[in-house]
Amino acid sequence: MKIAINKAHFPVTVLGPGRRIGIWVQGCSIGCKGCVSQDTWARDSSKEMTVAGLVSWCREVSAGQFDGITISGGEPFEQPKALHALLDGLHYWRNSAGMDFDILCYSGYPLATLQKRHADLLQKLDALIPEPFIVNKPLTQAWRGSANQPLVLLSDRARARMQTYVDAPIDEQDKRIQTMIDGQHVWYVGIPARGDMQALEQLCASRGLSFDSVSWRP
Ligand code: SF4
C-alpha cells in the first residue's frame, strides 16, 4: 500500500502534546480560503511511498522516544485505504513494542461527515481535529487554526492527555511555530496567527530577502 506524503518530521512540538512525529499527507480537494498549506493540495503520485517504509522511518527517527503522532496535510481522509494501512501499522508497532503513544489526526471535513463515512477510521484514532479552516473565525484554542474546529477525544488515552486542551484558551506557549530547513526549502510547522506569514515575508523583503514561492498563496 502506498501513501502520498508532503513531508514528515521529528520532533514536532506544536501540534499536540509532547514530542511528536509529524506526517503531512499530499492531496486536499477542500480548498479552504486562507489555507497556509497550499503546497499540499495537488495530488502527486511522485510523492508516494510505501506505508511500510513510512512506519519504518517513524521507528528509526524517533528511537521510541516520543509521545505521539500527528497526521495532517493535505487531507488524510482523501486517502482512506492508505490511512487505514498506516493506522494499522502504527497500532501494530504500539502494541507489539508495549508503547503508549497517541495518534492525533486533522481533517478539513465536518465531524458528522467523518462519522458517517469513516467511522472505522475514527475507531483507530485517539483524537481528531475536524472541520474546515475558516479564515474569519478567530484563532482561540491550542493546535487549531479557527474557532470552529473542535478537539474530539476518541480514546481513554486521549481523554487522559488532552482533556485540558479541549476548551482551554490559547496561551503564549501554544503560539509557537517551528522552523525547519532542508537544504532547499524553509518550512514552518504550527498554527500561525492571522497575517503572521505575510508579516514574515514583508520583514524578509525589507532586508533584501525574497521568497521564490510560498505555500500560503497560489
Ligand atoms: S486547511 Fe487543511 S483542509 Fe483546508 S484546504 Fe488547507 S489542507 Fe485542506
py3Dmol code that shows the C-alpha trace and the ligand (Angstrom):
import py3Dmol

protein = """\
ATOM      1  CA  MET A   1       0.000   0.000   0.000  1.00  0.00           C
ATOM      2  CA  LYS A   2       1.284   3.446  -0.932  1.00  0.00           C
ATOM      3  CA  ILE A   3       0.560   6.810   0.651  1.00  0.00           C
ATOM      4  CA  ALA A   4       1.269  10.257  -0.809  1.00  0.00           C
ATOM      5  CA  ILE A   5       3.296  12.326   1.648  1.00  0.00           C
ATOM      6  CA  ASN A   6       4.136  16.021   1.530  1.00  0.00           C
ATOM      7  CA  LYS A   7       6.647  15.776   4.357  1.00  0.00           C
ATOM      8  CA  ALA A   8       7.376  14.119   7.675  1.00  0.00           C
ATOM      9  CA  HIS A   9       9.357  15.449  10.581  1.00  0.00           C
ATOM     10  CA  PHE A  10      10.537  14.634  14.102  1.00  0.00           C
ATOM     11  CA  PRO A  11      10.291  16.143  16.650  1.00  0.00           C
ATOM     12  CA  VAL A  12       7.182  18.264  16.234  1.00  0.00           C
ATOM     13  CA  THR A  13       6.232  20.104  19.428  1.00  0.00           C
ATOM     14  CA  VAL A  14       3.457  22.456  18.318  1.00  0.00           C
ATOM     15  CA  LEU A  15       0.693  20.155  17.037  1.00  0.00           C
ATOM     16  CA  GLY A  16      -0.372  18.085  20.010  1.00  0.00           C
ATOM     17  CA  PRO A  17       1.095  17.326  23.422  1.00  0.00           C
ATOM     18  CA  GLY A  18       4.751  16.459  23.893  1.00  0.00           C
ATOM     19  CA  ARG A  19       7.356  15.462  21.318  1.00  0.00           C
ATOM     20  CA  ARG A  20       5.675  14.067  18.264  1.00  0.00           C
ATOM     21  CA  ILE A  21       6.243  12.548  14.863  1.00  0.00           C
ATOM     22  CA  GLY A  22       4.544  14.764  12.266  1.00  0.00           C
ATOM     23  CA  ILE A  23       3.232  13.330   8.991  1.00  0.00           C
ATOM     24  CA  TRP A  24       1.701  15.632   6.332  1.00  0.00           C
ATOM     25  CA  VAL A  25      -0.088  13.850   3.508  1.00  0.00           C
ATOM     26  CA  GLN A  26      -0.184  15.171  -0.054  1.00  0.00           C
ATOM     27  CA  GLY A  27      -3.531  15.975  -1.644  1.00  0.00           C
ATOM     28  CA  CYS A  28      -6.511  18.021  -0.479  1.00  0.00           C
ATOM     29  CA  SER A  29      -9.546  18.981  -2.559  1.00  0.00           C
ATOM     30  CA  ILE A  30     -11.295  21.071   0.108  1.00  0.00           C
ATOM     31  CA  GLY A  31      -9.633  24.397  -0.693  1.00  0.00           C
ATOM     32  CA  CYS A  32     -10.240  26.390   2.494  1.00  0.00           C
ATOM     33  CA  LYS A  33      -9.790  30.115   1.851  1.00  0.00           C
ATOM     34  CA  GLY A  34      -6.648  31.309   3.602  1.00  0.00           C
ATOM     35  CA  CYS A  35      -5.062  27.829   3.884  1.00  0.00           C
ATOM     36  CA  VAL A  36      -1.334  28.223   4.620  1.00  0.00           C
ATOM     37  CA  SER A  37      -0.545  24.741   3.252  1.00  0.00           C
ATOM     38  CA  GLN A  38      -1.484  25.101  -0.398  1.00  0.00           C
ATOM     39  CA  ASP A  39       1.602  23.124  -1.358  1.00  0.00           C
ATOM     40  CA  THR A  40      -0.236  20.057  -0.033  1.00  0.00           C
ATOM     41  CA  TRP A  41      -3.309  20.460  -2.265  1.00  0.00           C
ATOM     42  CA  ALA A  42      -2.239  18.831  -5.543  1.00  0.00           C
ATOM     43  CA  ARG A  43      -2.437  15.102  -5.951  1.00  0.00           C
ATOM     44  CA  ASP A  44       1.076  13.995  -6.818  1.00  0.00           C
ATOM     45  CA  SER A  45       1.975  10.352  -7.349  1.00  0.00           C
ATOM     46  CA  SER A  46       5.681  11.271  -7.333  1.00  0.00           C
ATOM     47  CA  LYS A  47       5.283  11.850  -3.597  1.00  0.00           C
ATOM     48  CA  GLU A  48       4.055   8.348  -2.868  1.00  0.00           C
ATOM     49  CA  MET A  49       5.953   5.999  -0.598  1.00  0.00           C
ATOM     50  CA  THR A  50       5.017   2.693   0.937  1.00  0.00           C
ATOM     51  CA  VAL A  51       3.169   2.694   4.229  1.00  0.00           C
ATOM     52  CA  ALA A  52       5.645   0.091   5.491  1.00  0.00           C
ATOM     53  CA  GLY A  53       8.517   2.442   4.622  1.00  0.00           C
ATOM     54  CA  LEU A  54       6.828   5.319   6.428  1.00  0.00           C
ATOM     55  CA  VAL A  55       6.279   3.266   9.581  1.00  0.00           C
ATOM     56  CA  SER A  56       9.927   2.120   9.448  1.00  0.00           C
ATOM     57  CA  TRP A  57      11.016   5.762   9.173  1.00  0.00           C
ATOM     58  CA  CYS A  58       8.873   6.597  12.234  1.00  0.00           C
ATOM     59  CA  ARG A  59      10.559   3.823  14.215  1.00  0.00           C
ATOM     60  CA  GLU A  60      14.053   4.891  13.220  1.00  0.00           C
ATOM     61  CA  VAL A  61      13.716   8.653  13.557  1.00  0.00           C
ATOM     62  CA  SER A  62      12.054   8.545  16.966  1.00  0.00           C
ATOM     63  CA  ALA A  63      14.059   5.684  18.517  1.00  0.00           C
ATOM     64  CA  GLY A  64      10.953   5.100  20.622  1.00  0.00           C
ATOM     65  CA  GLN A  65      11.451   8.401  22.455  1.00  0.00           C
ATOM     66  CA  PHE A  66       8.281  10.329  21.672  1.00  0.00           C
ATOM     67  CA  ASP A  67       4.766  10.990  22.946  1.00  0.00           C
ATOM     68  CA  GLY A  68       2.530  10.907  19.921  1.00  0.00           C
ATOM     69  CA  ILE A  69       1.992  11.062  16.185  1.00  0.00           C
ATOM     70  CA  THR A  70       0.184  13.889  14.388  1.00  0.00           C
ATOM     71  CA  ILE A  71      -1.226  13.217  10.918  1.00  0.00           C
ATOM     72  CA  SER A  72      -2.144  16.306   8.952  1.00  0.00           C
ATOM     73  CA  GLY A  73      -1.923  17.545   5.427  1.00  0.00           C
ATOM     74  CA  GLY A  74      -3.301  17.789   2.932  1.00  0.00           C
ATOM     75  CA  GLU A  75      -6.403  15.795   3.734  1.00  0.00           C
ATOM     76  CA  PRO A  76      -5.708  12.398   5.331  1.00  0.00           C
ATOM     77  CA  PHE A  77      -9.267  11.120   4.774  1.00  0.00           C
ATOM     78  CA  GLU A  78      -8.905  11.538   0.987  1.00  0.00           C
ATOM     79  CA  GLN A  79      -6.539   8.545   1.109  1.00  0.00           C
ATOM     80  CA  PRO A  80      -8.738   6.274   3.258  1.00  0.00           C
ATOM     81  CA  LYS A  81      -7.156   2.946   2.319  1.00  0.00           C
ATOM     82  CA  ALA A  82      -3.664   4.284   2.886  1.00  0.00           C
ATOM     83  CA  LEU A  83      -4.739   5.866   6.166  1.00  0.00           C
ATOM     84  CA  HIS A  84      -6.189   2.528   7.263  1.00  0.00           C
ATOM     85  CA  ALA A  85      -2.913   0.811   6.457  1.00  0.00           C
ATOM     86  CA  LEU A  86      -0.874   3.488   8.209  1.00  0.00           C
ATOM     87  CA  LEU A  87      -3.012   3.340  11.347  1.00  0.00           C
ATOM     88  CA  ASP A  88      -2.869  -0.472  11.346  1.00  0.00           C
ATOM     89  CA  GLY A  89       0.931  -0.301  11.095  1.00  0.00           C
ATOM     90  CA  LEU A  90       1.152   2.225  13.933  1.00  0.00           C
ATOM     91  CA  HIS A  91      -1.192   0.154  16.093  1.00  0.00           C
ATOM     92  CA  TYR A  92       0.876  -2.966  15.463  1.00  0.00           C
ATOM     93  CA  TRP A  93       4.046  -1.072  16.446  1.00  0.00           C
ATOM     94  CA  ARG A  94       2.411   0.381  19.568  1.00  0.00           C
ATOM     95  CA  ASN A  95       1.041  -2.963  20.706  1.00  0.00           C
ATOM     96  CA  SER A  96       3.996  -5.169  19.845  1.00  0.00           C
ATOM     97  CA  ALA A  97       6.522  -2.815  21.456  1.00  0.00           C
ATOM     98  CA  GLY A  98       4.345  -2.115  24.510  1.00  0.00           C
ATOM     99  CA  MET A  99       4.332   1.618  23.738  1.00  0.00           C
ATOM    100  CA  ASP A 100       1.719   4.220  24.649  1.00  0.00           C
ATOM    101  CA  PHE A 101       1.941   6.962  22.038  1.00  0.00           C
ATOM    102  CA  ASP A 102      -1.250   8.712  20.947  1.00  0.00           C
ATOM    103  CA  ILE A 103      -2.400   9.332  17.363  1.00  0.00           C
ATOM    104  CA  LEU A 104      -3.973  12.719  16.551  1.00  0.00           C
ATOM    105  CA  CYS A 105      -5.341  13.394  13.072  1.00  0.00           C
ATOM    106  CA  TYR A 106      -6.514  16.603  11.385  1.00  0.00           C
ATOM    107  CA  SER A 107      -9.252  16.772   8.759  1.00  0.00           C
ATOM    108  CA  GLY A 108     -10.972  19.571   6.880  1.00  0.00           C
ATOM    109  CA  TYR A 109     -14.197  17.551   6.653  1.00  0.00           C
ATOM    110  CA  PRO A 110     -17.039  18.104   9.114  1.00  0.00           C
ATOM    111  CA  LEU A 111     -17.165  15.729  12.061  1.00  0.00           C
ATOM    112  CA  ALA A 112     -20.632  14.473  11.016  1.00  0.00           C
ATOM    113  CA  THR A 113     -19.294  13.576   7.549  1.00  0.00           C
ATOM    114  CA  LEU A 114     -16.368  11.658   9.006  1.00  0.00           C
ATOM    115  CA  GLN A 115     -18.638   9.812  11.449  1.00  0.00           C
ATOM    116  CA  LYS A 116     -20.916   8.822   8.583  1.00  0.00           C
ATOM    117  CA  ARG A 117     -18.282   7.843   6.022  1.00  0.00           C
ATOM    118  CA  HIS A 118     -15.240   6.866   8.064  1.00  0.00           C
ATOM    119  CA  ALA A 119     -16.388   5.557  11.452  1.00  0.00           C
ATOM    120  CA  ASP A 120     -13.978   2.651  11.065  1.00  0.00           C
ATOM    121  CA  LEU A 121     -11.039   5.049  10.699  1.00  0.00           C
ATOM    122  CA  LEU A 122     -12.116   7.151  13.670  1.00  0.00           C
ATOM    123  CA  GLN A 123     -12.005   3.999  15.811  1.00  0.00           C
ATOM    124  CA  LYS A 124      -8.289   3.777  15.102  1.00  0.00           C
ATOM    125  CA  LEU A 125      -7.524   7.335  16.241  1.00  0.00           C
ATOM    126  CA  ASP A 126      -7.038   8.717  19.722  1.00  0.00           C
ATOM    127  CA  ALA A 127      -8.007  12.263  18.823  1.00  0.00           C
ATOM    128  CA  LEU A 128      -9.316  14.226  15.872  1.00  0.00           C
ATOM    129  CA  ILE A 129      -9.393  17.916  14.898  1.00  0.00           C
ATOM    130  CA  PRO A 130     -12.072  18.100  12.146  1.00  0.00           C
ATOM    131  CA  GLU A 131     -13.904  20.862  10.269  1.00  0.00           C
ATOM    132  CA  PRO A 132     -12.605  23.220   7.586  1.00  0.00           C
ATOM    133  CA  PHE A 133     -10.359  26.169   8.368  1.00  0.00           C
ATOM    134  CA  ILE A 134     -12.434  29.370   8.350  1.00  0.00           C
ATOM    135  CA  VAL A 135     -10.202  32.378   7.988  1.00  0.00           C
ATOM    136  CA  ASN A 136     -12.584  34.907   9.531  1.00  0.00           C
ATOM    137  CA  LYS A 137     -13.093  32.894  12.705  1.00  0.00           C
ATOM    138  CA  PRO A 138     -10.552  33.689  15.406  1.00  0.00           C
ATOM    139  CA  LEU A 139      -7.635  31.548  16.456  1.00  0.00           C
ATOM    140  CA  THR A 140      -8.517  30.903  20.092  1.00  0.00           C
ATOM    141  CA  GLN A 141      -7.515  27.356  21.040  1.00  0.00           C
ATOM    142  CA  ALA A 142      -4.374  25.287  21.041  1.00  0.00           C
ATOM    143  CA  TRP A 143      -3.462  23.363  17.883  1.00  0.00           C
ATOM    144  CA  ARG A 144      -6.467  24.719  15.952  1.00  0.00           C
ATOM    145  CA  GLY A 145      -6.481  27.271  13.158  1.00  0.00           C
ATOM    146  CA  SER A 146     -10.019  28.599  13.622  1.00  0.00           C
ATOM    147  CA  ALA A 147     -12.526  28.595  16.459  1.00  0.00           C
ATOM    148  CA  ASN A 148     -14.982  26.257  14.689  1.00  0.00           C
ATOM    149  CA  GLN A 149     -12.542  23.335  14.926  1.00  0.00           C
ATOM    150  CA  PRO A 150     -13.114  21.107  17.964  1.00  0.00           C
ATOM    151  CA  LEU A 151     -10.627  18.778  19.590  1.00  0.00           C
ATOM    152  CA  VAL A 152     -12.514  15.457  19.659  1.00  0.00           C
ATOM    153  CA  LEU A 153     -11.178  12.875  22.098  1.00  0.00           C
ATOM    154  CA  LEU A 154     -11.810   9.340  20.889  1.00  0.00           C
ATOM    155  CA  SER A 155      -9.946   7.143  23.400  1.00  0.00           C
ATOM    156  CA  ASP A 156      -9.218   6.910  27.113  1.00  0.00           C
ATOM    157  CA  ARG A 157      -5.575   7.656  26.256  1.00  0.00           C
ATOM    158  CA  ALA A 158      -6.577  10.951  24.645  1.00  0.00           C
ATOM    159  CA  ARG A 159      -9.003  11.828  27.436  1.00  0.00           C
ATOM    160  CA  ALA A 160      -6.189  11.363  29.971  1.00  0.00           C
ATOM    161  CA  ARG A 161      -3.712  13.510  27.989  1.00  0.00           C
ATOM    162  CA  MET A 162      -5.719  16.135  26.157  1.00  0.00           C
ATOM    163  CA  GLN A 163      -8.874  16.866  28.153  1.00  0.00           C
ATOM    164  CA  THR A 164      -7.406  20.106  29.480  1.00  0.00           C
ATOM    165  CA  TYR A 165      -6.811  21.347  25.911  1.00  0.00           C
ATOM    166  CA  VAL A 166     -10.378  20.854  24.643  1.00  0.00           C
ATOM    167  CA  ASP A 167     -11.701  24.218  25.798  1.00  0.00           C
ATOM    168  CA  ALA A 168      -8.630  25.925  27.231  1.00  0.00           C
ATOM    169  CA  PRO A 169      -7.831  29.278  25.609  1.00  0.00           C
ATOM    170  CA  ILE A 170      -4.640  29.530  23.622  1.00  0.00           C
ATOM    171  CA  ASP A 171      -1.627  30.808  25.564  1.00  0.00           C
ATOM    172  CA  GLU A 172       1.828  32.055  24.579  1.00  0.00           C
ATOM    173  CA  GLN A 173       3.225  28.506  24.511  1.00  0.00           C
ATOM    174  CA  ASP A 174       0.537  27.472  22.041  1.00  0.00           C
ATOM    175  CA  LYS A 175       1.601  30.180  19.591  1.00  0.00           C
ATOM    176  CA  ARG A 176       4.979  28.672  18.860  1.00  0.00           C
ATOM    177  CA  ILE A 177       6.000  27.976  15.258  1.00  0.00           C
ATOM    178  CA  GLN A 178       8.821  25.586  14.436  1.00  0.00           C
ATOM    179  CA  THR A 179      11.173  26.401  11.557  1.00  0.00           C
ATOM    180  CA  MET A 180      12.927  23.736   9.503  1.00  0.00           C
ATOM    181  CA  ILE A 181      15.494  23.986   6.726  1.00  0.00           C
ATOM    182  CA  ASP A 182      16.183  21.002   4.481  1.00  0.00           C
ATOM    183  CA  GLY A 183      18.865  22.471   2.219  1.00  0.00           C
ATOM    184  CA  GLN A 184      16.440  23.706  -0.445  1.00  0.00           C
ATOM    185  CA  HIS A 185      13.380  24.832   1.451  1.00  0.00           C
ATOM    186  CA  VAL A 186      12.471  26.642   4.631  1.00  0.00           C
ATOM    187  CA  TRP A 187       9.228  25.451   6.160  1.00  0.00           C
ATOM    188  CA  TYR A 188       7.191  26.209   9.191  1.00  0.00           C
ATOM    189  CA  VAL A 189       5.204  23.906  11.448  1.00  0.00           C
ATOM    190  CA  GLY A 190       2.404  25.081  13.702  1.00  0.00           C
ATOM    191  CA  ILE A 191      -0.625  27.333  13.551  1.00  0.00           C
ATOM    192  CA  PRO A 192       0.342  30.884  12.565  1.00  0.00           C
ATOM    193  CA  ALA A 193      -1.798  33.794  13.731  1.00  0.00           C
ATOM    194  CA  ARG A 194      -3.624  35.721  11.001  1.00  0.00           C
ATOM    195  CA  GLY A 195      -1.148  37.718   8.941  1.00  0.00           C
ATOM    196  CA  ASP A 196       1.956  36.146  10.502  1.00  0.00           C
ATOM    197  CA  MET A 197       3.229  34.656   7.245  1.00  0.00           C
ATOM    198  CA  GLN A 198       2.644  37.855   5.280  1.00  0.00           C
ATOM    199  CA  ALA A 199       4.413  39.820   8.036  1.00  0.00           C
ATOM    200  CA  LEU A 200       7.345  37.421   7.873  1.00  0.00           C
ATOM    201  CA  GLU A 201       7.518  37.816   4.103  1.00  0.00           C
ATOM    202  CA  GLN A 202       7.453  41.625   4.380  1.00  0.00           C
ATOM    203  CA  LEU A 203      10.125  41.633   7.061  1.00  0.00           C
ATOM    204  CA  CYS A 204      12.388  39.452   4.925  1.00  0.00           C
ATOM    205  CA  ALA A 205      11.729  41.654   1.877  1.00  0.00           C
ATOM    206  CA  SER A 206      12.694  44.755   3.889  1.00  0.00           C
ATOM    207  CA  ARG A 207      16.066  43.103   4.450  1.00  0.00           C
ATOM    208  CA  GLY A 208      16.573  42.143   0.824  1.00  0.00           C
ATOM    209  CA  LEU A 209      15.436  38.537   1.116  1.00  0.00           C
ATOM    210  CA  SER A 210      12.651  37.437  -1.223  1.00  0.00           C
ATOM    211  CA  PHE A 211      10.808  34.133  -1.275  1.00  0.00           C
ATOM    212  CA  ASP A 212      10.677  32.222  -4.590  1.00  0.00           C
ATOM    213  CA  SER A 213       7.348  30.643  -3.759  1.00  0.00           C
ATOM    214  CA  VAL A 214       5.294  30.228  -0.617  1.00  0.00           C
ATOM    215  CA  SER A 215       2.593  27.811   0.477  1.00  0.00           C
ATOM    216  CA  TRP A 216       0.175  30.426   1.834  1.00  0.00           C
ATOM    217  CA  ARG A 217      -0.986  31.697  -1.577  1.00  0.00           C
ATOM    218  CA  PRO A 218      -1.285  30.149  -5.059  1.00  0.00           C
TER     219      PRO A 218
END
"""
ligand_1 = """\
8
SF4
S -6.734 23.970 5.749
Fe -6.444 21.746 5.565
S -8.444 21.019 4.791
Fe -8.393 23.223 4.419
S -7.557 23.433 2.313
Fe -5.811 23.571 3.725
S -5.007 21.478 3.811
Fe -7.104 21.335 3.003
"""
view = py3Dmol.view(width=600, height=400)
view.addModel(protein, "pdb")
view.setStyle({"model": 0}, {"cartoon": {"style": "trace"}})
view.addModel(ligand_1, "xyz")
view.setStyle({"model": 1}, {"stick": {}})
view.zoomTo()
view.show()
